[in-house]
Each structure stands twice: as structure tokens, then as C-alpha cells.
């Protein structure tokens, strides 16, 4: 049976990286939102065409803003999941160590 080794420091580095990406994206979110908001006259004043362009732009920018938020949330969830993984492995190792110590203490010498 092959031993499985888990590189907890590497997982912790990934967790930290995911957190930094989520934090950076969260900091950019107001800029992304502001960039998607154009002044009323940005698409001109031609009947139908200006309204059509404004509506299409709003659809695309709303979708892009939502996707940006979803990306930020995804990195948050990845970071949280990796943190849970590290804690789970550490708790399991500690519990296993305590179990072996308890067994060893009960064995006759």
C-alpha cells in the first residue's frame, strides 16, 4: 500500500494566494463597476440606435460585473476550502498521534 503524503505548507501557500487574489479582485470591484457606468449621452441621440446600443452595453457590462463578482467569490471559497483542508489534516494528525500515544502508554513494557 502506498503512503500518501500531503504537503500542508504548499496547500497553505495556495490558500494564501487565493486569498490575495480574492482581496485584490474585491478591491478592484468598485473600479469595474464604475467603468461600466457611462454617461447618458455616450451612445449618441439617434432614435432606436442609441437606445439599442445602450441596452446591449448594459447587458454586457452587467454580465461582466456579475462574472467578476462570481470570480471573487470563487477565489474566496477556494481559499476557505483549502484552509479547511489544512485544518482537517492537522486535526487528524494530532488525533492520530494522541491515539498512538494512548496505546503506547497502555502497552506493557
N, C-alpha and C positions, 0 to 999 in steps of 0.2 A: 504494500500500500504506500503510495507516495505522500510525503508530507506536504502540507500546504503552508506556505509562508505568506504572511500579509505584511506589506511594508507600510506600517501605520504612519511613519513620518511623511512618506510620499502621498498618502491619502490626505493627511493633514495639510500638506502643501497645496494639493488640488482644492481642498475646501477653502483655504485662504485665497487662492487665486479666483475661485468662483465668487467669493465674497467681494473681492476687489472689483471684479468685472461688474457685478450687480450694483455695487456702490457707485462706480463710475457711470454706469448707464442711468442710474437713478438721478445722479447729478446733472446728466445731460437732458433728462426728460423735459424740464421746462423750456430748454432751448429748442428741442424738437417740436414741442407744442407751439412755441412762438413762431418758429419758421413755417409752420403750416398755416398760420393765420395771415392772410393777405388783406390789404385794404379793399374796400368795396369797388373802387374803380380799376382794380388790377386787370380785369378782363375786358375792359372797354365798356361801351354803352350801346352796342349793337343789339337790337331786339333778337331774342331767341338764342343767338350765338353766344353772347356774353353769359346769359343765364345757363346755357348748356355747359360751357367751359367751367363756370363757377361750380356747378353741381358735380361735374366729373372730377374737378380738382378736390372738392370737399370729400368725395368718396375715396379717392386715392389717399389723401392726406389723413383722413380719419382712420383708414385701414392701416396705414404705415404707423401712425401713432399708437394704435392698438397693438400692432405687432411688436413695436418697440417696448411697450409696457409688458407684453407677454414674455418677451425675451428677458427683461429684467427679472420678472417673477420666476422664470425658469432657472436662471442662474442662482437666485435666492434658494429655490427648492433643491437644486443640485448641491449647493453649499451645505444646506441643512441636512440633507441625506448623507453626505459624506461625513459630516460631524457626528451624526447618529451612528454611522458605521464604525468610526474610530472609537466612540464611547462604548459601543456594543462589544467590540473586540477587547478593549481594555477591561471592561467589567467581566467578560467571560474568562480572560486570562487570570484576573485576580481571583475569581471564584474557583477556577480550576486549581490554582496554586494553593488556596485555602483548603480545598478538598484533599489534595495530596499531603499537605502538612498535617491535617487532622488524621488521615490514615497512617501516616508515618509515626505520629505520636502514640497511636494505639497499638502499633505492632510491637511485639516483644523484642527486646534487644539481646 
